[in-house]
């Protein structure tokens, strides 16, 4: 049995969430600062995309890990906003999202290039 089959079968039963869009934790806390508000907006858009496009999505929110800035430094606690596992028509993707909050009147999304 593959890992994806196991997750698809067991994960909804563990979290009591609707099929198609799963999150850990099951709910986000009400946003307070502009960074949290930006994360909340991205969360809602991902959920909307999953519903509208018929995607199966598992979303891990606010996960911590240890990492180094350089090879010669010690481990530091770090956090990532979203880890997304996405399935659509037997295609599976994993990606990490780091959300940055900003004032809408300072920067416009259309002018930001990465």
N, C-alpha and C positions, 0 to 999 in steps of 0.2 A: 504494500500500500504506500502511495506516495505522500509526501508531506502536504502537498496542496489538497489532496483528497481528505486527509485527516483534518486539516484546518477548516475546510469548507463544511465538513460534517459536524465537528465538535465545537467550533468557535461560537456559532449562534446559540447553542444550548448553554454554553458557559456564561454568556453575557445577557441573554434575553433581549437582544436587539433584533430589529427587523432584518430579514435577509437582504443582501446587496451592499449595505454600508455598515461597517462595524468600527467602533472606536474603543480605544483603551487610553484613558478611562472612558466610561460610557457617556459621560457628560462633561463639558468644559465649564469651569467656574465663570461667573459673570465678569467680563473684562473691566479693569480699573484704569490702567494707563494706556497711552496710545499704542505701545507695542502689543499689549494684550488685545486691544481692540482690532489691530491689524491681523493678529493670529485668529481671532474669532471670525473675522470676515473671510479669511482664507479657508477656515474650517467649513463655514457655511457654503462657500462656493464649491469646495470639493464635494460636499454632500449633495449639492444641487447637480453637479456634473454627473455624479454616480447615478442619481435618479433619472435624469433626463436622457442620458446616453446609454443606460442599461449596463453600467459597469459594476463589477464586484470589487469592492475596495475595503481593505483593512487599514485603518489609520491609527498609528501609535502617536500620542500627543505628549509633548514635554518630557521626552526621555533624557536621562542623564547617562553619561559615560565618562571614562577617564582618557585623557589624551595629553600629548606633549606639543609644545610650541616648536621645540627643536629637539633633536636627538639627544643632546647633552643635558636636557632639563628633566626634572621629575614629572610624575603624572599629576595632572590638574583636573579637577572636576569640570565637566563641560555639559552643555545641554543643547539638544536639537529640538526644534519646534514640532516637526512632523516627519515620521517615517511612513511611507505609503507603499502598500502592496496592492497592486492593481491586476485584475484579471478581466480579459475581454476576448471572447471567441478563441479559447485555448492559447492566448498570448498573455504572458505574465511579465510584469515590470515591477521594479522596486526603485523608489527614489526618495531622497531626503530633501526636505524643504526647510529653509531657515527664513523666517519672515522678519522684515525690518519695518518698523512704524515710522511714519513721517507726517508732517502737516501737509494737507492737500494743497494749500496755497503756497507752499514753499517749493515743492517739486511736483510735477505732473507725471503720471505714469508714462505718458507718451514720449516724454523727453529723457527718461532714464534708459541708458544702454548698458548692457553687461555682456 
